């Protein structure tokens, strides 16, 4: 299967594009990376930002790497984003996404994506407020996809999260959102299914299974994020890890059974910032080896 890697492992470590590009190509033996906006913030001033983008493009080309997608990282996931209670904050979030589309297009990516935002506790407790936020979310994503199309992008990826105040957070919400957007969006909208999110027991119960999401949403899944978890949090561990529960070979079988054998699978392993650099490097390498073998 088509295995790539999210560059989240490079944050706070491999700050020179050539450093992560060499590691991915020569040590990991991969040819596809998902760029994270934690390495290059779309808000940065255009002139300096574009110079840094070119450094990324040059490094990827030097090591034969493709950058098919660019993705929200930890930094932009933290704010309320497109679901913030403040209309000013929501407008800022839209502007961030538009600038992110520019960055993604300049990188040569065809897709952009990530989680969409978080409602406040007050809004989430009010059915009326949730309805308003949802309608505004549809309008915002519609605007973003129109800009993405003009920038030359072809796909907008939405990541469900295991937080009930975020949209979408369930298979039914995911289906409804993609259905509602498909008639409005200027580019294809699809889901990024993070396997660690799908089995979060505090929200989905002890029987939570990625297979249930795949069977319910197969035709709407455009990407898989692959990481390891104990089902009690979202640690984004790698392999091997005695605490982890994710069976990559079983996941691959479920994807093939659902006709998703060609969907990109992106390894998303976050070493802790405090971890020893060589330890982090070893975890990434062992995780790639594990997942390559299991997916094949």
Buried (B, 14 or more C-beta within 10 A) or exposed (E): BBBBBBBBBBBBBBEEBBEBBBBBBEEBEBBBBBBBBBBBBBEBEEEEBBEBBEBBBEBBEEBEBBBBBBBBBEBBBEBBBBBBBEEEBBEBBBEBBBBBBBBBBBBBBBBBBBBBBBBBEEBBEEEEBBEEBBEBBBEBBBBBBBBBBEBBBEBBBBBBBBBEBBBBBBBEBBBBBBEBBEEBBBBBBBBBBBBBBBBBBEBBEEEBEBBBBBEBBBEBBBBBBBBBBBBEEBBBBBBEBEEBEBBBEEBBBBBEEBEBBEBBBBBBBBBEEEBEEEEBBBBBBBBBBBBBEBBE
